[in-house]
Amino acid sequence: AGQKETLRVIFAYPGSGLVRHAIRRLLERVEEERGASAALELVASLATSLAGTEAEEAVVFEHAGALSRAGRAEESSQMYLALARKNPYPKGSLTDDSFFRASLDLEALGRVDEAIAVLEEMIAPQEAAYAGASYERPRFPEGGFRIAVLYRDRKQDKQRAATEFARVVERHPESRYVDDALWERAKLLRELGQTDESCEALERLRELRPDSRYVRCAPLLCQAMTAPPGRPCSNYLVESLAGK
């Protein structure tokens, strides 16, 4: 009875901001009770019925998610990409989420270059604002950081990864990813034997994020730096540098 009532409300109010959450909760319950196939059958039916309504973007996004959870990453990635490109910024509310999820599916399929290209497509638009500034969307810093991680971990290209970590800082200096990006860049540059550049990244880290947990660990990578007074570098970071 609850599921029937949820469906009735979805169709009655397709423009509600709660539609996507209602669809997701409905699918989760169906998956738990009847399995992935039943959930896919339901969401496919909903996608057909809600096509052309304000709920279309939300239901297609959840349809792609259901495909991904069912292990159908190829179909899922293509659905996410089609949805993102059909609803380019600022038209869609799930554009960046769709690009990001598509990149995860493509990585899972071993298509790392395509995953990177999709993330580059996601972060490419920049809406002009006054005084030459631009509006930043929430997924941009995360997307840039993920590009760097893919170059580092999947393509084994440390130099390019270090460059991409720097780009995160340059493009999103107010992001919560800044200290992580600078720390990862410093580690990579040290591994590459570029000690001066590594120290520069750590100095930049201390300048931009003086309270970051990484600042206490900077002397472990750059002997010219001193740790701030107070707590020492956390054990888990010391161990990570030692390769434990």
C-alpha positions in Angstrom: 0.0 0.0 0.0 2.9 2.3 0.8 4.5 1.7 -2.6 1.2 2.4 -4.4 0.8 5.6 -2.5 4.4 6.6 -3.3 3.7 6.0 -7.0 0.5 8.0 -6.9 2.3 11.0 -5.4 5.2 10.8 -7.9 2.7 11.0 -10.8 0.6 13.7 -9.1 3.6 15.9 -8.4 6.4 15.2 -10.9 7.9 18.7 -10.3 8.5 18.1 -6.6 12.0 18.2 -5.3 11.2 15.0 -3.4 10.5 12.9 -6.5 14.1 11.6 -7.0 14.3 10.6 -3.3 10.9 8.9 -3.5 11.9 7.0 -6.6 15.2 5.9 -5.0 13.6 4.7 -1.8 11.0 2.8 -3.8 13.7 1.1 -5.8 15.7 0.3 -2.8 12.7 -1.5 -1.2 12.0 -3.4 -4.4 15.6 -4.5 -4.7 15.6 -5.7 -1.2 12.4 -7.6 -1.5 12.3 -8.8 -5.1 15.8 -8.3 -6.5 17.6 -6.2 -9.1 15.5 -7.4 -12.0 12.2 -6.4 -10.4 13.7 -2.9 -9.6 14.9 -2.5 -13.2 11.5 -3.5 -14.5 9.8 -0.9 -12.3 12.2 2.0 -13.0 12.1 1.3 -16.8 8.3 1.5 -16.6 8.5 4.8 -14.6 11.0 6.2 -17.1 8.5 5.6 -19.9 5.6 7.0 -18.0 7.4 10.1 -16.8 9.1 10.9 -20.1 8.5 14.6 -20.9 7.6 15.5 -17.4 9.7 17.4 -14.8 10.6 14.1 -13.2 12.2 12.7 -16.3 15.8 13.6 -15.4 15.5 12.2 -11.9 13.9 8.9 -13.0 16.5 8.4 -15.8 19.3 9.1 -13.3 17.9 6.4 -10.9 17.4 4.0 -13.8 21.1 4.4 -14.6 22.0 3.8 -11.0 19.9 0.6 -10.9 21.7 -0.7 -14.0 25.1 0.0 -12.4 24.1 -1.8 -9.2 23.0 -4.7 -11.3 26.5 -5.0 -12.8 25.5 -3.6 -16.2 28.1 -0.8 -16.2 28.2 -0.4 -20.0 24.5 0.4 -20.2 24.7 2.5 -17.1 27.6 4.6 -18.3 25.8 5.3 -21.6 22.6 6.2 -19.9 24.4 8.6 -17.5 26.3 10.2 -20.4 23.1 10.6 -22.5 21.4 12.2 -19.6 24.2 14.7 -18.9 24.5 15.7 -22.5 20.7 16.1 -22.9 20.7 18.4 -19.9 23.8 20.6 -20.1 24.6 23.2 -17.4 22.6 25.1 -16.4 19.6 23.2 -17.7 20.1 20.0 -15.6 20.2 19.5 -11.9 22.0 16.2 -12.2 24.4 16.9 -15.0 27.6 16.8 -13.0 26.4 13.8 -11.0 25.7 11.9 -14.2 29.1 12.7 -15.7 30.8 11.6 -12.4 28.8 8.4 -12.1 29.6 7.6 -15.8 33.3 8.0 -15.0 33.0 5.4 -12.2 31.4 2.9 -14.5 33.9 3.5 -17.3 36.8 3.0 -14.8 35.1 -0.3 -13.6 35.1 -1.4 -17.3 38.8 -0.7 -17.5 38.3 2.3 -19.9 40.4 4.8 -17.9 41.1 7.2 -20.8 37.3 7.5 -21.4 36.7 8.0 -17.7 39.2 10.9 -17.7 37.7 12.4 -20.8 34.2 12.3 -19.3 35.5 14.1 -16.2 37.2 16.7 -18.4 33.9 17.2 -20.2 32.2 17.7 -16.8 34.5 20.4 -15.6 35.0 22.2 -18.9 32.0 24.6 -18.8 32.7 27.9 -17.0 29.9 30.4 -16.6 31.3 33.9 -16.9 30.7 36.3 -14.0 31.6 39.8 -13.3 35.3 40.8 -13.0 36.4 37.8 -14.9 35.4 35.3 -12.2 33.3 32.2 -12.7 30.7 30.2 -10.8 32.1 27.0 -9.3 29.9 23.9 -9.2 30.2 21.4 -6.3 31.5 18.5 -8.4 34.2 20.5 -10.1 37.0 20.1 -7.5 36.1 16.5 -6.9 36.2 15.8 -10.6 39.6 17.4 -11.0 40.9 15.5 -8.0 39.6 12.3 -9.4 41.3 13.0 -12.8 44.6 13.3 -10.9 44.0 10.0 -9.0 43.2 8.2 -12.2 46.5 9.3 -13.7 48.4 8.3 -10.6 46.7 5.0 -9.8 45.4 3.7 -13.1 47.8 5.1 -15.7 50.9 5.2 -13.5 51.7 8.6 -14.8 53.1 10.4 -11.7 54.2 13.5 -13.5 50.8 14.1 -15.1 49.1 13.3 -11.8 51.2 15.9 -10.0 50.2 18.5 -12.7 46.5 17.6 -12.3 46.7 17.9 -8.5 48.2 21.4 -9.0 45.3 22.3 -11.3 42.8 21.5 -8.6 44.5 24.0 -6.4 44.7 26.7 -9.1 41.1 26.3 -10.3 39.5 25.7 -6.9 41.5 27.5 -4.2 38.6 27.6 -1.8 37.8 23.9 -2.1 38.1 21.3 0.7 40.3 19.3 -1.7 43.1 21.9 -1.7 45.2 20.4 1.2 44.7 16.8 -0.1 45.8 17.9 -3.6 48.9 19.7 -2.4 49.9 16.8 -0.2 49.5 14.3 -2.9 51.4 16.5 -5.3 54.3 16.9 -2.8 54.5 13.1 -2.4 54.6 12.5 -6.1 57.2 15.1 -6.8 59.4 13.7 -4.0 59.1 10.2 -5.6 60.1 11.7 -8.9 63.2 13.3 -7.3 61.9 16.8 -7.7 62.6 17.8 -4.1 62.5 21.6 -4.6 59.2 21.4 -6.3 57.9 19.1 -3.5 59.0 21.6 -0.9 57.2 24.4 -2.9 54.0 22.4 -2.8 54.3 22.0 0.9 55.0 25.7 1.4 51.9 26.4 -0.6 50.0 24.0 1.6 51.1 25.8 4.7 50.2 29.2 3.2 46.7 28.2 2.0 45.7 25.7 4.8 47.9 26.4 7.9 45.6 24.2 10.0 45.7 21.2 7.8 46.7 17.9 9.4 49.3 17.6 6.6 51.3 20.7 7.7 52.5 18.8 10.8 53.9 16.1 8.5 55.6 18.4 6.0 59.1 17.9 7.5 58.9 14.2 6.6 58.9 15.2 2.9 60.9 18.4 3.1 63.8 18.7 5.5 63.9 22.5 5.1 60.5 22.8 6.8 59.7 22.7 10.5 56.6 21.3 12.1 54.3 23.7 13.9 54.2 23.4 17.7 51.6 21.0 19.2 50.6 17.6 18.1 53.0 15.5 15.9 52.2 14.1 12.5 49.4 11.5 12.8 50.6 7.9 12.9 48.5 6.8 10.0 50.2 9.5 7.8 53.7 8.5 9.0 52.9 4.9 8.2 51.5 5.8 4.8 54.7 7.5 3.9 56.7 4.5 5.0 54.6 2.3 2.7 52.9 0.4 5.5 
